[in-house]
Amino acid sequence: MVASLQSLPVELRLQIWDHYVRASDLNIHQPRRFRRGVQRHLLAILQTCQTFRLEALSILTLDKFCFHCASTESLLDLFSKLSRMQLSSIRHLTVRDIPFDFEGDFFFWHDFFPLCPGLQLDTLTILDGGSSIERQDSAVSSSRYFDIEQQVRAGHGWKQLRYLIDNTETLTFERVRIGFQSFSREPQPSTWSSIIQQRDNRLTGAKVDIFVAKKDYLGQKGVILDPEKRDVFDNNATDWIRPRPRLQRREMMVILQRGKDAYIVEDGSGLKSSVSELFEDRSWQVIKEDALRWRVVCESGSPRLYPSKNGQDAFRDMNRGILRQS
Protein backbone atom coordinates (compact mmCIF):
# COMPACT_ATOMS: atom_id res chain seq x y z
CA MET A 1 0.00 0.00 0.00
CA VAL A 2 1.37 3.43 -0.99
CA ALA A 3 1.33 5.96 1.86
CA SER A 4 -0.07 9.44 1.16
CA LEU A 5 2.12 12.47 1.74
CA GLN A 6 -0.07 13.62 4.62
CA SER A 7 0.31 10.28 6.39
CA LEU A 8 4.10 10.59 6.55
CA PRO A 9 5.78 11.80 9.76
CA VAL A 10 6.49 15.55 9.85
CA GLU A 11 10.24 14.88 10.12
CA LEU A 12 10.18 12.91 6.86
CA ARG A 13 8.12 15.55 5.07
CA LEU A 14 10.61 18.22 6.16
CA GLN A 15 13.38 16.21 4.51
CA ILE A 16 11.29 16.11 1.33
CA TRP A 17 10.71 19.89 1.39
CA ASP A 18 14.40 20.48 2.01
CA HIS A 19 15.29 18.32 -0.99
CA TYR A 20 12.95 20.24 -3.29
CA VAL A 21 14.06 23.64 -2.04
CA ARG A 22 17.70 22.82 -2.66
CA ALA A 23 16.80 21.72 -6.20
CA SER A 24 15.07 25.05 -6.94
CA ASP A 25 16.41 28.04 -8.86
CA LEU A 26 15.05 31.57 -8.53
CA ASN A 27 15.31 33.41 -11.86
CA ILE A 28 15.63 37.19 -11.83
CA HIS A 29 14.43 38.42 -15.24
CA GLN A 30 15.84 35.23 -16.74
CA PRO A 31 15.13 34.73 -20.47
CA ARG A 32 12.85 31.76 -21.06
CA ARG A 33 15.42 29.84 -23.10
CA PHE A 34 17.72 29.62 -20.06
CA ARG A 35 15.06 28.21 -17.72
CA ARG A 36 14.77 24.59 -16.85
CA GLY A 37 11.01 24.25 -17.17
CA VAL A 38 10.52 21.70 -14.40
CA GLN A 39 12.02 24.10 -11.86
CA ARG A 40 9.00 26.41 -11.95
CA HIS A 41 6.74 23.72 -10.47
CA LEU A 42 8.95 22.21 -7.78
CA LEU A 43 7.44 24.25 -4.93
CA ALA A 44 3.87 24.32 -6.23
CA ILE A 45 2.93 21.47 -3.92
CA LEU A 46 3.43 23.78 -0.93
CA GLN A 47 0.48 25.86 -2.15
CA THR A 48 -1.92 22.91 -2.10
CA CYS A 49 -2.10 22.56 1.66
CA GLN A 50 -1.77 25.07 4.49
CA THR A 51 -0.15 22.43 6.70
CA PHE A 52 2.55 21.79 4.09
CA ARG A 53 3.15 25.51 3.63
CA LEU A 54 3.47 26.30 7.33
CA GLU A 55 5.81 23.44 8.14
CA ALA A 56 8.03 24.30 5.16
CA LEU A 57 8.45 27.96 6.16
CA SER A 58 11.28 27.09 8.53
CA ILE A 59 13.44 25.79 5.67
CA LEU A 60 12.50 28.34 2.98
CA THR A 61 15.63 30.39 3.63
CA LEU A 62 17.74 32.27 1.09
CA ASP A 63 20.77 30.05 1.57
CA LYS A 64 18.87 27.08 0.10
CA PHE A 65 18.17 28.65 -3.30
CA CYS A 66 20.37 29.41 -6.29
CA PHE A 67 19.63 32.86 -7.70
CA HIS A 68 19.99 33.30 -11.48
CA CYS A 69 20.37 36.88 -12.76
CA ALA A 70 20.09 37.42 -16.52
CA SER A 71 22.31 40.54 -16.49
CA THR A 72 24.03 43.07 -14.27
CA GLU A 73 20.79 45.06 -14.25
CA SER A 74 18.91 42.01 -12.96
CA LEU A 75 21.57 41.58 -10.28
CA LEU A 76 20.92 45.12 -9.04
CA ASP A 77 17.18 44.42 -9.11
CA LEU A 78 17.84 41.56 -6.70
CA PHE A 79 20.33 43.37 -4.46
CA SER A 80 18.15 46.48 -4.15
CA LYS A 81 15.24 44.49 -2.69
CA LEU A 82 17.19 42.68 0.03
CA SER A 83 18.43 43.88 3.40
CA ARG A 84 22.04 43.52 4.43
CA MET A 85 21.12 40.53 6.58
CA GLN A 86 19.28 38.88 3.69
CA LEU A 87 22.20 39.49 1.32
CA SER A 88 24.56 37.83 3.78
CA SER A 89 22.31 34.74 3.74
CA ILE A 90 22.58 34.09 -0.01
CA ARG A 91 25.00 31.27 -0.79
CA HIS A 92 24.60 30.52 -4.51
CA LEU A 93 24.41 33.09 -7.31
CA THR A 94 24.66 32.94 -11.10
CA VAL A 95 25.00 36.09 -13.23
CA ARG A 96 25.18 36.47 -17.00
CA ASP A 97 28.04 38.86 -17.78
CA ILE A 98 25.95 41.53 -19.53
CA PRO A 99 26.90 45.04 -18.38
CA PHE A 100 24.56 47.83 -17.36
CA ASP A 101 24.85 50.70 -19.85
CA PHE A 102 24.39 54.10 -18.25
CA GLU A 103 24.95 57.14 -20.43
CA GLY A 104 27.57 55.33 -22.49
CA ASP A 105 29.46 53.87 -19.53
CA PHE A 106 29.46 50.10 -18.96
CA PHE A 107 29.14 48.77 -15.41
CA PHE A 108 29.72 45.06 -14.76
CA TRP A 109 28.60 42.75 -11.96
CA HIS A 110 31.87 43.13 -10.03
CA ASP A 111 31.51 46.92 -10.01
CA PHE A 112 28.43 46.59 -7.79
CA PHE A 113 29.55 43.90 -5.34
CA PRO A 114 31.13 46.50 -3.00
CA LEU A 115 27.64 47.99 -2.60
CA CYS A 116 26.69 44.81 -0.73
CA PRO A 117 28.85 44.53 2.40
CA GLY A 118 28.29 41.22 4.11
CA LEU A 119 27.93 39.21 0.90
CA GLN A 120 29.56 35.79 1.39
CA LEU A 121 28.66 33.35 -1.38
CA ASP A 122 29.67 29.71 -1.41
CA THR A 123 29.53 29.65 -5.21
CA LEU A 124 29.39 32.48 -7.74
CA THR A 125 28.98 31.52 -11.39
CA ILE A 126 29.52 34.03 -14.20
CA LEU A 127 28.09 33.13 -17.61
CA ASP A 128 29.51 34.50 -20.85
CA GLY A 129 27.66 37.64 -21.94
CA GLY A 130 28.36 36.84 -25.59
CA SER A 131 27.68 39.46 -28.23
CA SER A 132 25.63 41.65 -25.90
CA ILE A 133 28.64 43.92 -25.47
CA GLU A 134 29.08 46.19 -28.47
CA ARG A 135 32.82 45.78 -28.79
CA GLN A 136 35.14 43.65 -30.85
CA ASP A 137 35.53 40.07 -29.66
CA SER A 138 39.23 40.56 -28.93
CA ALA A 139 38.49 43.58 -26.74
CA VAL A 140 35.80 41.69 -24.84
CA SER A 141 38.09 38.69 -24.35
CA SER A 142 41.04 40.71 -23.08
CA SER A 143 38.74 42.72 -20.80
CA ARG A 144 37.37 39.49 -19.34
CA TYR A 145 40.92 38.20 -18.81
CA PHE A 146 41.80 41.22 -16.68
CA ASP A 147 38.45 41.01 -14.86
CA ILE A 148 39.33 37.46 -13.82
CA GLU A 149 42.81 38.52 -12.75
CA GLN A 150 41.36 41.29 -10.60
CA GLN A 151 39.15 38.73 -8.84
CA VAL A 152 42.19 36.50 -8.30
CA ARG A 153 44.08 39.38 -6.71
CA ALA A 154 41.39 41.14 -4.70
CA GLY A 155 37.93 39.62 -5.25
CA HIS A 156 35.67 39.27 -2.21
CA GLY A 157 32.20 37.96 -1.49
CA TRP A 158 32.70 34.36 -2.74
CA LYS A 159 34.45 31.12 -1.81
CA GLN A 160 34.42 29.69 -5.31
CA LEU A 161 34.06 31.68 -8.51
CA ARG A 162 33.36 29.95 -11.82
CA TYR A 163 33.70 31.77 -15.14
CA LEU A 164 32.03 30.00 -18.07
CA ILE A 165 33.39 31.28 -21.38
CA ASP A 166 32.02 30.52 -24.86
CA ASN A 167 35.43 30.31 -26.59
CA THR A 168 39.15 30.14 -25.88
CA GLU A 169 40.06 33.67 -26.98
CA THR A 170 40.15 34.94 -23.39
CA LEU A 171 42.95 32.52 -22.45
CA THR A 172 44.89 32.37 -25.73
CA PHE A 173 45.45 35.94 -26.98
CA GLU A 174 49.12 36.95 -27.02
CA ARG A 175 49.13 40.73 -26.62
CA VAL A 176 46.49 43.42 -26.32
CA ARG A 177 46.68 47.21 -26.48
CA ILE A 178 44.70 49.18 -23.91
CA GLY A 179 44.97 52.91 -24.46
CA PHE A 180 48.64 53.67 -25.07
CA GLN A 181 49.92 50.57 -23.30
CA SER A 182 50.45 47.04 -24.57
CA PHE A 183 49.91 44.06 -22.28
CA SER A 184 50.89 40.42 -22.76
CA ARG A 185 49.03 37.47 -21.31
CA GLU A 186 50.77 35.36 -18.68
CA PRO A 187 50.70 31.53 -18.84
CA GLN A 188 47.63 30.20 -17.04
CA PRO A 189 46.52 28.77 -14.70
CA SER A 190 50.00 28.66 -13.15
CA THR A 191 50.29 32.44 -12.77
CA TRP A 192 46.87 32.93 -11.23
CA SER A 193 47.32 29.92 -8.94
CA SER A 194 50.54 31.42 -7.64
CA ILE A 195 48.83 34.76 -6.96
CA ILE A 196 45.83 33.33 -5.11
CA GLN A 197 48.07 30.99 -3.10
CA GLN A 198 50.19 33.93 -2.00
CA ARG A 199 46.98 35.64 -1.00
CA ASP A 200 45.44 32.74 0.96
CA ASN A 201 48.31 30.27 1.55
CA ARG A 202 48.83 27.27 -0.69
CA LEU A 203 48.20 24.79 2.13
CA THR A 204 44.62 26.03 2.58
CA GLY A 205 43.49 24.72 -0.81
CA ALA A 206 43.54 28.03 -2.67
CA LYS A 207 44.01 27.40 -6.40
CA VAL A 208 42.91 28.18 -9.94
CA ASP A 209 41.82 25.46 -12.37
CA ILE A 210 40.97 25.89 -16.04
CA PHE A 211 39.09 23.43 -18.21
CA VAL A 212 38.34 23.34 -21.94
CA ALA A 213 35.67 21.35 -23.76
CA LYS A 214 36.97 18.31 -25.63
CA LYS A 215 37.37 18.56 -29.39
CA ASP A 216 34.31 16.36 -29.92
CA TYR A 217 32.14 19.15 -28.47
CA LEU A 218 33.35 21.99 -30.68
CA GLY A 219 30.86 24.87 -30.66
CA GLN A 220 28.48 23.24 -28.18
CA LYS A 221 27.17 25.17 -25.16
CA GLY A 222 26.88 23.88 -21.60
CA VAL A 223 29.16 20.86 -22.03
CA ILE A 224 31.96 22.33 -19.92
CA LEU A 225 30.07 21.50 -16.70
CA ASP A 226 30.28 17.77 -17.47
CA PRO A 227 33.63 16.35 -16.23
CA GLU A 228 33.42 13.66 -18.94
CA LYS A 229 33.31 16.27 -21.71
CA ARG A 230 36.23 18.50 -20.74
CA ASP A 231 40.02 18.45 -20.51
CA VAL A 232 42.39 20.26 -18.18
CA PHE A 233 43.72 23.42 -19.84
CA ASP A 234 47.30 24.65 -19.57
CA ASN A 235 48.78 27.52 -21.59
CA ASN A 236 52.17 25.83 -21.42
CA ALA A 237 50.90 22.83 -23.40
CA THR A 238 52.08 22.76 -27.01
CA ASP A 239 48.55 22.82 -28.48
CA TRP A 240 47.74 26.10 -26.78
CA ILE A 241 50.83 28.17 -27.49
CA ARG A 242 49.44 29.19 -30.89
CA PRO A 243 45.99 27.58 -31.11
CA ARG A 244 44.35 27.02 -34.47
CA PRO A 245 41.20 29.08 -35.11
CA ARG A 246 38.88 26.06 -34.86
CA LEU A 247 40.11 25.37 -31.32
CA GLN A 248 38.88 28.81 -30.25
CA ARG A 249 35.25 27.68 -30.59
CA ARG A 250 35.47 25.40 -27.57
CA GLU A 251 33.92 26.28 -24.22
CA MET A 252 36.12 27.05 -21.24
CA MET A 253 35.66 27.28 -17.48
CA VAL A 254 37.94 29.07 -15.03
CA ILE A 255 37.49 28.10 -11.36
CA LEU A 256 38.93 30.33 -8.64
CA GLN A 257 39.00 28.65 -5.22
CA ARG A 258 39.72 30.68 -2.09
CA GLY A 259 41.58 29.12 0.83
CA LYS A 260 39.77 27.14 3.52
CA ASP A 261 40.10 29.79 6.23
CA ALA A 262 40.20 32.83 3.94
CA TYR A 263 38.13 35.86 4.93
CA ILE A 264 35.77 36.17 1.97
CA VAL A 265 33.12 38.60 3.23
CA GLU A 266 32.59 41.62 0.98
CA ASP A 267 33.54 44.71 2.98
CA GLY A 268 32.81 47.40 0.39
CA SER A 269 36.38 48.70 0.31
CA GLY A 270 36.73 48.22 -3.45
CA LEU A 271 33.91 50.59 -4.42
CA LYS A 272 34.82 52.62 -7.50
CA SER A 273 34.28 56.37 -7.46
CA SER A 274 32.21 56.10 -10.66
CA VAL A 275 29.78 53.72 -8.92
CA SER A 276 29.66 55.88 -5.80
CA GLU A 277 28.82 58.92 -7.94
CA LEU A 278 26.19 56.94 -9.83
CA PHE A 279 24.29 56.21 -6.62
CA GLU A 280 24.85 59.61 -5.05
CA ASP A 281 21.41 61.05 -4.19
CA ARG A 282 19.71 58.49 -6.47
CA SER A 283 18.00 55.19 -5.87
CA TRP A 284 18.44 52.18 -8.15
CA GLN A 285 14.93 52.73 -9.53
CA VAL A 286 15.76 56.32 -10.51
CA ILE A 287 19.02 55.19 -12.11
CA LYS A 288 17.14 52.63 -14.21
CA GLU A 289 14.63 55.26 -15.31
CA ASP A 290 17.46 57.62 -16.31
CA ALA A 291 19.17 54.82 -18.24
CA LEU A 292 15.93 54.08 -20.11
CA ARG A 293 15.53 57.74 -21.07
CA TRP A 294 19.12 57.78 -22.27
CA ARG A 295 18.47 54.81 -24.53
CA VAL A 296 15.41 56.52 -25.96
CA VAL A 297 17.50 59.61 -26.72
CA CYS A 298 20.15 57.51 -28.47
CA GLU A 299 17.67 55.40 -30.42
CA SER A 300 15.78 58.50 -31.55
CA GLY A 301 18.89 59.71 -33.38
CA SER A 302 19.68 62.55 -31.01
CA PRO A 303 23.36 63.39 -30.39
CA ARG A 304 25.04 61.18 -27.78
CA LEU A 305 25.42 63.85 -25.11
CA TYR A 306 27.33 63.10 -21.94
CA PRO A 307 25.93 65.53 -19.37
CA SER A 308 27.99 66.70 -16.46
CA LYS A 309 26.80 66.08 -12.95
CA ASN A 310 25.53 69.68 -12.77
CA GLY A 311 23.56 69.18 -15.95
CA GLN A 312 21.64 66.11 -14.82
CA ASP A 313 18.35 67.93 -14.17
CA ALA A 314 18.38 69.61 -17.59
CA PHE A 315 19.21 66.28 -19.21
CA ARG A 316 16.30 64.57 -17.45
CA ASP A 317 13.90 67.36 -18.51
CA MET A 318 15.06 66.97 -22.11
CA ASN A 319 14.50 63.21 -21.94
CA ARG A 320 11.01 63.61 -20.50
CA GLY A 321 10.13 65.91 -23.39
CA ILE A 322 11.35 63.34 -25.93
CA LEU A 323 9.41 60.57 -24.18
CA ARG A 324 6.21 62.64 -24.30
CA GLN A 325 6.69 63.16 -28.03
CA SER A 326 7.35 59.47 -28.76
Number of C-alpha atoms within 10 A of each C-alpha: 3 4 7 7 12 11 8 10 9 13 9 11 17 17 13 13 22 16 12 15 21 14 14 19 20 15 20 18 15 16 10 9 7 10 14 10 10 8 15 13 9 15 15 10 11 16 11 10 10 10 11 18 17 11 16 19 12 10 15 15 13 16 19 20 19 21 22 24 26 21 24 22 22 21 24 20 17 17 18 16 11 12 11 14 11 15 21 20 17 20 21 21 21 22 24 23 25 24 19 21 18 17 17 14 10 12 17 18 19 19 16 19 22 21 22 21 18 21 25 23 23 16 18 23 21 22 20 19 18 16 11 10 16 9 10 9 14 13 16 17 22 24 15 19 17 13 14 20 17 12 16 23 14 10 22 27 26 24 23 20 26 20 22 24 26 23 24 22 24 23 25 21 18 15 12 16 11 11 6 5 7 9 11 11 17 15 16 19 21 16 13 21 19 17 18 24 21 12 16 19 18 17 10 14 16 24 24 24 18 21 21 26 31 18 15 10 17 16 17 13 16 15 19 23 16 9 11 10 16 22 15 13 20 19 19 12 10 9 12 16 14 12 15 10 9 12 19 20 18 24 28 30 25 22 19 27 23 27 21 15 12 15 14 20 18 21 17 17 10 16 16 14 8 12 14 13 11 15 13 9 8 10 11 16 12 12 14 17 12 19 17 16 21 23 17 17 19 15 11 12 8 11 9 13 12 13 13 9 10 8 10 13 12 11 18 16 11 13 19 16 10 15 13 7 7 8
